Amino acid sequence: MWPSAIVALFCMASAIQGLELNSTKGQPCFNISMPKTPILDENWALSVGPFYYPIVSTIDLYLASVDLLQKDPKDVSIATIYYDSCLTWYINSNGTISLKGFNELTREYKQNSLGDNPDEYTFVAVGGNQNLYAGTAYTTLTDNKTFFFTATCFKNGQMAFGVGSTTPSLPEKTRKMILDHAVSLGFNVEDITGLKYETCKS
């Protein structure tokens, strides 16, 4: 067998095998300094739907997908996440956020602000497993037009982030600004991934 064929088979096997969340670790939670006043325009956020996931920490993407599917991680393949999830987020006026994907599956999460700044809040799923995708979130960057950046300290002690975008992809200049911000907070660029939405149903 040609070496290139061996590599292709190895990559294919990696894509179809189940997730090993214990070996897909993010970084340990670290401190996020928050401004005293909120930066996210709530009226703008409520007016948008959906928000896409073009830039996100790998562990955030995996945890969100497994939580939405409500499956054992070992039963969820990497290929399924990248090709079938089509994850989108919605911010609701009742204090919840909704995650949708995998052919219209929906999961809601209750938000509770910490202190006077609503950009810092805890979130937990409404029903089902409430420990997998839950923690404390910090919105630290936005233009209140096209995207917002939120860092998350999950209950399991891992740090991650996600970017909610009004479009499936972002301009290169915006991507660079976001990645520079992520690095400035302490995130490793090796842990950053994202979804592509070309094959998703509109």
C-alpha positions as CSV (number, residue, x, y, z in Angstrom):
1,M,0.0,0.0,0.0
2,W,1.3,3.5,-0.9
3,P,2.3,5.7,2.1
4,S,-0.3,8.3,1.0
5,A,-3.0,5.7,1.1
6,I,-2.0,4.7,4.7
7,V,-2.2,8.3,5.8
8,A,-5.6,8.7,4.2
9,L,-6.9,5.6,5.9
10,F,-5.5,6.8,9.3
11,C,-7.2,10.2,8.9
12,M,-10.5,8.5,7.9
13,A,-10.3,6.3,11.0
14,S,-9.7,9.2,13.2
15,A,-12.7,11.1,11.8
16,I,-15.2,8.2,12.4
17,Q,-14.0,7.2,15.8
18,G,-15.9,8.4,18.8
19,L,-14.8,11.5,20.8
20,E,-12.3,11.0,23.7
21,L,-13.1,14.2,25.7
22,N,-10.5,13.3,28.3
23,S,-7.8,13.6,25.7
24,T,-9.4,16.7,24.1
25,K,-8.6,19.0,26.9
26,G,-8.7,22.7,26.7
27,Q,-6.8,24.9,29.1
28,P,-7.4,25.1,32.8
29,C,-9.7,28.0,33.7
30,F,-8.0,31.3,34.2
31,N,-9.1,34.7,35.4
32,I,-10.9,37.1,33.0
33,S,-10.9,40.8,33.9
34,M,-14.3,42.3,33.1
35,P,-15.1,46.0,32.6
36,K,-17.6,47.5,35.0
37,T,-20.0,48.4,32.3
38,P,-21.4,45.9,29.7
39,I,-20.1,46.1,26.1
40,L,-22.7,43.8,24.4
41,D,-25.7,45.7,23.1
42,E,-28.6,43.5,24.3
43,N,-31.1,45.0,21.9
44,W,-28.8,44.1,19.0
45,A,-28.1,40.6,20.2
46,L,-31.8,39.9,20.7
47,S,-32.6,41.2,17.2
48,V,-30.2,38.7,15.5
49,G,-30.9,35.1,14.7
50,P,-29.1,32.9,14.2
51,F,-25.6,33.4,15.4
52,Y,-23.0,31.1,13.7
53,Y,-19.9,29.5,15.1
54,P,-17.0,30.3,12.6
55,I,-14.4,30.5,15.3
56,V,-14.5,28.4,18.5
57,S,-12.3,26.4,20.9
58,T,-12.2,22.7,20.0
59,I,-13.4,21.6,23.4
60,D,-16.3,24.1,23.3
61,L,-17.4,22.7,19.9
62,Y,-17.2,19.1,21.1
63,L,-19.0,19.7,24.4
64,A,-21.8,21.7,22.8
65,S,-22.3,19.0,20.1
66,V,-22.4,16.1,22.6
67,D,-24.7,18.1,24.9
68,L,-27.1,18.8,22.1
69,L,-27.1,15.2,21.0
70,Q,-27.4,13.9,24.5
71,K,-25.2,11.0,23.7
72,D,-22.1,9.3,25.1
73,P,-19.1,11.1,23.6
74,K,-17.8,7.8,22.3
75,D,-20.9,7.5,20.1
76,V,-20.2,10.9,18.5
77,S,-17.7,11.1,15.7
78,I,-15.5,14.1,14.8
79,A,-16.8,13.9,11.2
80,T,-20.4,14.1,12.4
81,I,-19.6,17.3,14.3
82,Y,-17.9,19.0,11.4
83,Y,-20.1,17.9,8.6
84,D,-23.6,17.3,10.2
85,S,-23.9,19.6,13.2
86,C,-24.5,23.0,11.6
87,L,-24.7,24.5,15.0
88,T,-26.3,27.9,15.5
89,W,-27.2,30.0,18.6
90,Y,-30.2,32.2,19.4
91,I,-30.4,34.7,22.3
92,N,-33.9,34.8,23.7
93,S,-35.7,37.6,25.6
94,N,-36.7,35.2,28.4
95,G,-33.2,34.9,29.7
96,T,-32.3,31.8,27.9
97,I,-30.0,31.0,24.9
98,S,-30.9,28.2,22.4
99,L,-28.5,25.9,20.6
100,K,-29.8,24.3,17.4
101,G,-28.2,21.8,15.1
102,F,-28.1,18.2,13.8
103,N,-31.3,18.5,11.8
104,E,-33.3,20.8,14.1
105,L,-32.4,19.5,17.5
106,T,-32.7,22.2,20.1
107,R,-31.4,22.7,23.6
108,E,-32.0,25.7,25.9
109,Y,-29.7,27.1,28.6
110,K,-30.7,29.4,31.4
111,Q,-28.5,32.5,32.0
112,N,-28.0,34.2,35.3
113,S,-26.0,37.4,35.4
114,L,-23.3,37.8,38.0
115,G,-23.3,41.3,39.6
116,D,-24.2,44.4,37.6
117,N,-22.5,43.4,34.3
118,P,-24.8,41.1,32.2
119,D,-21.7,40.2,30.1
120,E,-20.6,38.0,32.9
121,Y,-23.1,35.2,33.7
122,T,-23.5,31.5,34.5
123,F,-25.4,29.2,32.2
124,V,-26.9,25.7,32.6
125,A,-29.0,23.5,30.5
126,V,-32.8,23.4,31.0
127,G,-33.3,19.7,31.8
128,G,-31.3,16.7,30.9
129,N,-27.6,16.5,31.8
130,Q,-26.9,19.8,33.4
131,N,-23.2,19.3,34.1
132,L,-21.6,18.8,30.7
133,Y,-22.2,22.1,29.0
134,A,-22.4,24.6,31.9
135,G,-20.2,27.1,33.5
136,T,-19.4,30.8,33.7
137,A,-19.3,33.0,30.6
138,Y,-17.6,36.3,29.9
139,T,-18.3,38.4,26.8
140,T,-15.1,40.4,26.2
141,L,-15.2,41.6,22.6
142,T,-17.9,42.7,20.1
143,D,-18.6,45.3,17.4
144,N,-22.3,45.0,18.1
145,K,-22.8,44.6,14.4
146,T,-21.4,41.3,13.2
147,F,-20.0,39.3,16.1
148,F,-19.3,38.8,19.8
149,F,-16.6,36.9,21.6
150,T,-17.4,35.0,24.8
151,A,-14.9,33.1,27.0
152,T,-16.2,30.3,29.2
153,C,-15.0,28.5,32.3
154,F,-16.8,25.2,32.2
155,K,-17.8,23.3,35.3
156,N,-15.2,20.7,34.5
157,G,-12.5,23.3,35.0
158,Q,-11.6,23.8,31.3
159,M,-11.4,27.2,29.6
160,A,-12.8,27.8,26.1
161,F,-14.3,30.4,24.0
162,G,-16.8,30.8,21.1
163,V,-17.5,33.5,18.6
164,G,-21.1,34.2,17.7
165,S,-21.3,35.7,14.2
166,T,-24.2,37.0,12.2
167,T,-22.8,35.4,9.1
168,P,-21.4,31.9,8.5
169,S,-17.9,33.3,7.9
170,L,-16.0,36.4,8.9
171,P,-13.7,38.7,6.9
172,E,-10.0,38.0,7.4
173,K,-9.4,41.4,9.1
174,T,-12.1,40.5,11.7
175,R,-10.8,37.0,12.2
176,K,-7.3,38.4,12.9
177,M,-8.7,40.8,15.5
178,I,-10.6,38.0,17.2
179,L,-7.6,35.7,17.2
180,D,-5.3,38.4,18.6
181,H,-7.9,39.0,21.3
182,A,-8.1,35.3,22.2
183,V,-4.3,35.1,22.4
184,S,-4.2,38.3,24.6
185,L,-6.5,36.6,27.1
186,G,-4.3,33.6,27.3
187,F,-5.8,31.1,24.8
188,N,-3.6,28.8,22.7
189,V,-4.1,29.1,18.9
190,E,-3.6,25.3,18.7
191,D,-7.0,24.8,20.4
192,I,-9.0,27.0,17.9
193,T,-11.2,25.6,15.2
194,G,-14.5,26.5,13.6
195,L,-17.5,25.3,11.6
196,K,-18.1,25.7,7.9
197,Y,-21.7,26.0,6.8
198,E,-21.6,25.5,3.0
199,T,-23.5,22.2,3.1
200,C,-26.0,23.2,5.8
201,K,-29.6,23.8,5.0
202,S,-30.5,27.5,5.2
